[in-house]
Amino acid sequence: NNGHVIKANEYDNTVDSRTHNRITWEKFTIEKLDYNSQGCLEHGSKIKLKTYWGTYLKAVDGDLIHTHGNDDETSTFTLRLHNGLVRN
């Protein structure tokens, strides 16, 4: 269901030479994007990870970062139950 909460282990990501984002045991809300958004999460579900602050996590060049603007296709993930999260 929407509203599942997960935690990320401590994670540092360098966005560029001047910008750093830190994710340290932050809670995220899983937003399911599939046509049946009220259904259960399952392998292959399209999701977004929303932070407490209302921003979305984004995958950029294989790294996980906070978004600071509008979310886009880099903030959409595919749930892989046997392999963790991968960017769509």
N, C-alpha and C positions, 0 to 999 in steps of 0.2 A: 504494500500500500504506500501511497505518498506519506511522507512524514517519518519514514525510517531514518534513524540517526546512525552515522558511523563516525569513527574517529580516525584521524591520520597520525601516524607516528611522527616524531620530530623530523622535520624536513626543511632543508635550506635550498633555495633555488636562486641562481643569479640570472636575472632577466637581461641585464646588460652591464657594462662596467660601472655604472652609477646607481643601479637600482637593485635592491634585494628584497625578497619577500620571504617571510618565515611562517610556516604552518607548524604549530606545536600543540599537539593533542587538541585540536579544534574540532568541534562537532559540526557535522554537515547534515543538511536535510536532503534526502533523495527526492527529486521531482521526476516522476515517470512521464515520458513524453509520448508513449504509444497511444494508438487510437482508443484503447480501452484504459484510460489513465487511472481508473479506480480499481483495476484488476491487480492481481498479485505480481510481484517482481519475479521474473524468470529469466533463464538464459536467453540472451539476445535483446532484452528490454533496452530501449533508448531512455537514458536518464540525464539529468543535470544535477550537480552538487552545489547546493546553495549554502552559503556560510551564515553564521549568526548575524553578520553585518549586512546581509541582503545582497552580497556580491556572489558571483559564481566562480567556481574553479574552472580553469582552462588548461588545455594541453598545448604547449608551444614547443616545437622541436624536441619532443619527448620528455619535457619537464612539466610539472604541475605547478601552476601559479594562480594567484588571485586575479580576477579581472577587475579593471578599474573603469570600464565603460560598459556599453551594451554587450550582452552575451551574443555569441554567434556560433557557427558550426564547430569551433574549437572548444566550446564548452559543452558539447553534446558527447556523451560516452555511451558505449555499448557494454552492458553487464555480461561478463563471462564468468559463470559460476565456477568453472574449473580453473580459471586462469586470472582472476582478479579483474581490474578495470582496464579497458583499452580505449583509446580515442577512436571515434567513428571515422 
